[in-house]
Amino acid sequence: MPTMADVARSAGVSVATVSHVLNGTRPVLPHTRQAVLDAVDELGYTPNTLARSLVTSRTRSIGLAVSAISNPYFTEILQGVEAGALEHGYSLLIADPHDDPDHECKVVQLLHERRVDGMIVAPSADPRELVSYLGRHRVPTVFLDRVIDGVIEGVVGGALGGVVEAPADGPQRFDQVCAENTEPTARLVTHLAGLGHRRIGLVAGLPGLSTTAERITGYRQGLITAGLPYDDDLVVHGDSESAGAERATAALLSLATPPTALVTANNAMTIGTLRALRDRGLSVPDDLALCCFDDFAWADLFSPRLTAIAQPSREIGAQAVRVLLERLAAPDRPARTVRLDCTFVHRTSCGCPDSGERGRPSQSSQSSQSSQPSQPSQFEKGNVS
């Protein structure tokens, strides 16, 4: 098996120069660097990762703690993280915190004990112990998908598609990467209101998650824009999973005056809601219109096709890796939160005719009202002012 010394002899350089090229510990002239890389390729040299980590105090590994890895949304995020890590020569260690605060701390501690260079974490609804551990041990961390109230001030409801800088004298600071949640949810509500609906229900996620809070805020903003009153009875929590959404939807349908349209706040809850509607013999959109937050691969195969907000899940994962590597390269730079735009995918579960439109960015610069159908809405007879 060729050694680093063999590479050095073949390239006509010192062993130290080979080390600098392979580990990126010092700038090397381009022609010298290329000579080393050519020698590595010619000899089939494989770096000793363990020895390199002892020299550099880096393992070139990233810990990823994400719950519900079986969820297509998080699966796509994982693919984005993996692609970003491999692109920069990092390996990935993956753990599932199961959205349980105690288990979350255990798996994060285990990842930390494996000496990962940094972590990417989708925090639970109660991340206080997690934040305390990461801050106490000064672990470079990017929070993914969900932001942490109080960790970076002014993040929730931050600028669309932009960056929110943390105050230099604020609390323990962490970078965060997530999708915009508020405006896209408002877009779904105003779209349904534009079709004539006056009682629009929301199947919200697990209380305590920032995604849940932001989507409820978006729902309320959509009602205000449409001139509709807020009714607490029309907001139920499906706890971000299918069975919970099935129970929550059943509760909405049992109201004396049930909603004529629903917004579901993630893909798993959309499945539960559809199951509850099926069990009651109700069809979409004839009996009840439906829009959902989270697009997924088979949403286009449902009948009717699901009108949805699509999150840039792979880009969220890839962006989290880039932000983490920036943190590793500059540990003292200000923390930031990056919010990525979502896309409104207009299909037919909302009650609109099939326009063939594949989707467009959901941004505040665009009109939040959807075009009115050419014929009176089929729902108007069941609407309640």
C-alpha positions in Angstrom: 0.0 0.0 0.0 1.6 3.4 -1.0 2.4 5.8 1.7 2.5 9.6 2.0 6.3 9.3 1.5 5.8 7.5 -1.8 3.5 10.3 -2.9 6.1 12.9 -1.9 8.9 11.1 -3.9 6.7 10.7 -7.0 5.7 14.4 -6.9 9.2 15.6 -6.0 8.0 17.5 -2.9 8.3 17.1 0.9 6.0 14.9 3.0 4.9 18.1 4.7 3.8 19.6 1.3 1.8 16.4 0.6 0.1 16.8 4.0 -0.7 20.4 3.4 -2.3 19.6 0.0 -4.4 16.7 1.4 -5.4 18.4 4.6 -5.8 21.9 3.4 -3.7 23.2 6.3 -1.6 25.7 4.2 -1.8 27.2 0.7 0.3 25.4 -1.9 1.2 26.7 -5.3 -1.2 25.4 -8.0 1.3 23.5 -10.0 2.7 21.8 -6.9 -0.8 20.9 -5.6 -1.6 19.4 -9.0 1.7 17.4 -9.0 0.7 16.0 -5.6 -2.8 15.1 -6.7 -1.5 13.5 -9.9 0.9 11.3 -7.7 -2.0 10.4 -5.4 -4.1 9.3 -8.4 -1.2 7.4 -10.1 -0.2 5.5 -7.0 -3.7 4.9 -5.7 -2.9 6.5 -2.3 -5.6 6.5 0.3 -5.2 9.0 3.2 -5.2 7.6 6.7 -8.3 9.4 8.1 -7.5 8.5 11.7 -4.0 9.7 11.5 -5.1 12.9 9.7 -7.7 13.6 12.4 -5.0 13.3 15.1 -2.9 15.9 13.3 -5.7 18.3 12.4 -8.1 17.7 15.4 -10.7 17.3 12.7 -12.5 14.1 11.7 -14.1 15.5 8.6 -17.4 14.1 9.8 -20.8 15.8 10.5 -23.4 14.6 12.9 -27.0 14.7 11.6 -29.9 14.4 14.2 -33.2 14.4 12.4 -36.5 12.9 13.5 -38.9 10.9 11.3 -36.2 10.0 8.7 -39.0 7.9 7.1 -40.9 11.1 6.3 -40.2 12.0 2.6 -39.6 15.6 3.6 -36.8 14.7 5.9 -35.5 12.0 3.6 -35.0 14.7 0.9 -33.3 16.9 3.4 -31.0 14.0 4.3 -30.2 13.6 0.7 -29.3 17.3 0.5 -27.1 17.1 3.6 -25.4 13.9 2.3 -24.6 15.4 -1.1 -23.3 18.6 0.4 -21.1 16.7 2.9 -19.6 14.4 0.2 -19.0 17.3 -2.1 -16.7 18.8 0.6 -15.1 15.5 1.6 -17.1 15.0 4.8 -18.8 11.8 6.1 -22.1 11.7 7.8 -23.2 10.1 11.1 -27.0 10.0 11.4 -29.2 9.6 14.5 -33.0 9.9 15.0 -34.0 11.8 18.1 -37.7 10.7 17.7 -38.8 14.3 18.6 -38.2 13.3 22.2 -36.2 15.9 24.2 -34.5 13.3 26.4 -33.6 11.0 23.6 -32.5 14.0 21.6 -29.9 14.9 24.2 -28.7 11.3 24.3 -28.1 11.0 20.5 -26.5 14.4 20.3 -24.1 13.5 23.1 -23.3 10.3 21.3 -22.6 12.1 18.1 -20.4 14.6 20.0 -18.5 11.7 21.6 -17.8 10.4 18.1 -15.8 13.7 17.7 -17.8 15.0 14.7 -16.6 18.4 13.6 -20.1 19.9 13.8 -23.7 19.0 13.9 -26.9 19.6 12.0 -30.0 19.2 14.2 -33.8 19.4 13.7 -34.7 20.3 17.3 -37.6 19.0 19.2 -40.5 21.0 20.6 -38.6 21.4 23.9 -34.9 21.9 23.0 -33.8 23.6 26.2 -31.4 20.8 27.3 -30.2 20.4 23.8 -29.3 24.1 23.5 -27.7 24.0 26.9 -25.5 21.0 26.0 -24.4 22.4 22.7 -23.7 25.8 24.2 -21.8 24.4 27.1 -19.5 22.3 24.9 -19.3 24.9 22.2 -20.3 22.4 19.5 -20.6 24.1 16.0 -24.2 23.5 15.2 -26.8 24.4 12.5 -30.4 24.1 13.5 -32.4 22.7 10.6 -36.0 23.2 9.5 -37.1 24.5 13.0 -35.8 27.6 14.6 -35.3 28.1 18.4 -37.2 30.8 20.1 -34.9 32.9 22.3 -31.7 31.5 20.9 -31.5 34.0 18.1 -33.7 37.0 18.8 -36.0 38.1 16.1 -35.7 35.0 14.0 -39.4 33.8 14.0 -41.1 35.7 11.3 -37.8 36.9 9.8 -37.2 38.3 6.4 -38.5 36.2 3.5 -35.7 34.4 1.8 -33.2 36.5 3.7 -30.7 36.4 6.6 -31.3 37.6 10.1 -28.1 38.4 12.0 -28.0 37.6 15.7 -27.1 40.4 18.2 -23.4 40.2 19.1 -24.2 40.4 22.8 -27.2 38.1 22.7 -27.6 34.6 24.1 -25.7 31.5 22.9 -25.8 31.8 19.1 -26.5 29.1 16.5 -26.9 29.2 12.8 -30.2 28.1 11.4 -31.6 27.1 8.0 -35.3 26.7 7.3 -38.0 27.4 4.8 -40.3 30.4 5.0 -43.5 29.2 6.7 -45.7 32.2 7.4 -46.4 33.8 3.9 -46.9 30.4 2.1 -49.5 29.3 4.6 -51.3 32.7 4.3 -51.2 32.1 0.5 -53.1 28.8 0.9 -55.8 30.5 3.0 -56.3 33.4 0.7 -56.4 31.0 -2.3 -59.3 29.1 -0.6 -61.0 32.4 0.4 -60.8 33.5 -3.2 -62.8 30.5 -4.2 -65.6 31.6 -1.9 -64.8 29.7 1.3 -65.7 31.4 4.6 -64.9 28.6 7.1 -61.4 27.4 6.5 -59.9 25.0 9.0 -56.3 24.4 9.9 -54.8 21.0 11.0 -51.7 22.4 12.7 -48.6 20.5 13.8 -47.0 19.6 17.1 -47.3 22.5 19.7 -43.9 23.9 20.6 -42.3 23.6 17.1 -41.5 26.9 15.4 -42.9 25.5 12.2 -46.3 25.0 13.9 -46.3 28.5 15.4 -45.3 30.1 12.1 -47.9 28.3 10.0 -50.6 29.2 12.5 -49.4 32.8 12.2 -49.7 32.5 8.4 -53.1 31.0 8.7 -54.3 34.0 10.8 -52.6 36.5 8.4 -54.4 34.8 5.5 -57.8 35.2 7.3 -57.0 38.9 7.9 -56.1 39.5 4.3 -59.3 37.8 3.2 -61.4 39.7 5.7 -62.5 36.6 7.5 -62.8 36.3 11.3 -60.6 34.0 13.3 -62.4 31.1 15.0 -60.4 29.1 17.5 -62.7 26.0 16.9 -61.3 25.8 13.4 -57.7 25.3 14.5 -56.8 21.8 15.7 -53.5 20.1 16.3 -52.6 16.9 14.5 -49.2 16.8 16.3 -47.3 16.6 12.9 -48.2 12.9 12.3 -50.9 11.0 10.4 -52.9 9.4 13.3 -53.0 12.7 15.1 -54.3 14.5 12.0 -56.9 11.8 11.5 -58.3 12.5 15.0 -58.0 16.3 14.6 -59.9 16.2 11.3 -62.6 14.1 12.8 -63.1 16.8 15.5 -63.4 19.5 12.8 -65.9 17.5 10.9 -68.0 17.0 14.1 -68.5 20.7 14.6 -72.0 22.0 14.4 -70.9 24.1 11.5 -67.9 22.3 10.0 -65.4 23.9 7.7 -65.8 23.8 3.9 -62.1 23.9 3.3 -59.0 22.7 5.1 -55.3 23.5 5.2 -53.0 20.7 6.5 -49.7 21.8 7.9 -47.4 19.0 6.8 -47.4 15.9 4.5 -48.0 13.3 7.2 -51.0 15.1 8.4 -52.4 15.4 4.9 -52.5 11.6 4.8 -54.3 11.5 8.1 -56.8 14.1 7.0 -57.5 12.2 3.7 -58.1 9.1 5.7 -60.6 10.8 8.0 -62.4 12.2 5.0 -62.6 8.8 3.4 -63.9 7.2 6.6 -66.8 9.7 6.6 -67.5 9.1 2.9 -66.5 12.7 2.0 -64.7 13.5 -1.3 -62.2 16.2 -2.2 -63.0 18.8 -3.5 -66.7 18.1 -4.0 -67.5 17.9 -0.2 -64.5 19.7 1.2 -61.6 21.6 -0.5 -58.0 20.8 0.7 -54.7 22.6 0.4 -51.5 21.3 2.1 -48.2 22.5 3.3 -45.5 20.1 2.0 -45.5 18.7 -1.5 -44.4 15.1 -2.0 -43.6 12.8 -4.8 -47.1 11.2 -5.1 -49.1 14.3 -4.4 -49.5 14.6 -8.2 -50.9 11.1 -8.4 -53.9 11.6 -6.0 -57.3 12.2 -7.4 -57.8 15.0 -7.1 -54.2 16.2 -7.4 -53.1 18.0 -4.3 -52.6 21.8 -4.3 -49.6 22.3 -2.0 -46.7 24.4 -0.8 -43.4 22.7 -1.9 -40.4 23.3 0.4 -36.9 23.3 -1.2 -36.0 20.3 1.0 -32.8 19.2 -0.7 -31.6 22.8 -0.9 -32.3 23.2 2.9 -30.1 20.2 3.6 -27.3 21.4 1.2 -27.5 24.9 2.6 -27.2 23.6 6.2 -23.9 22.0 5.2 -22.6 25.1 3.6 -23.5 27.2 6.7 -21.9 24.7 9.0 -18.6 24.6 7.0 -18.6 28.4 7.1 -19.0 28.3 10.8 -16.0 25.8 11.1 -13.9 28.1 8.9 -14.8 31.2 10.9 -16.0 30.2 14.4 -16.4 33.8 15.6 -18.5 35.2 12.8 -22.1 36.3 13.7 -24.7 33.7 13.7 -27.4 33.9 11.1 -30.7 32.3 10.0 -31.2 31.5 6.3 -34.8 31.2 5.2 -35.5 29.7 1.8 -38.5 30.5 -0.4 -41.2 27.9 -1.0 -43.3 27.2 -4.1 -47.1 27.3 -4.5 -48.0 24.2 -6.6 -51.5 24.8 -8.0 -53.4 21.6 -8.7 -57.1 20.6 -8.2 -57.8 19.5 -4.6 -58.6 23.2 -3.9 -61.5 23.0 -6.3 -59.9 24.8 -9.2 -60.0 23.3 -12.7 -56.8 21.6 -13.8 -54.7 24.4 -15.3 -51.6 22.3 -15.8 -49.6 24.9 -13.8 -46.6 23.2 -12.2 -46.0 25.8 -9.5 -44.4 29.1 -8.9 -42.5 30.7 -6.0 -44.7 31.7 -3.0 -43.4 35.2 -2.3 -44.9 38.3 -0.7 -44.2 40.2 -3.9 -46.8 38.1 -5.7 -50.6 38.5 -5.4 -51.8 36.3 -2.6 -55.3 36.0 -4.2 -55.8 33.3 -6.8 -57.7 34.0 -10.0 -61.4 33.5 -9.7 -62.8 30.6 -11.6 -64.9 31.4 -14.6 -68.0 29.8 -13.1 -69.4 30.4 -9.6 -67.7 28.4 -6.9 -69.3 25.0 -6.3 -68.8 25.6 -2.5 -70.7 28.9 -2.2 -74.0 27.2 -1.3 -72.4 25.6 1.7 -70.5 28.7 2.9 -71.3 30.4 6.2 -70.7 34.1 6.5 
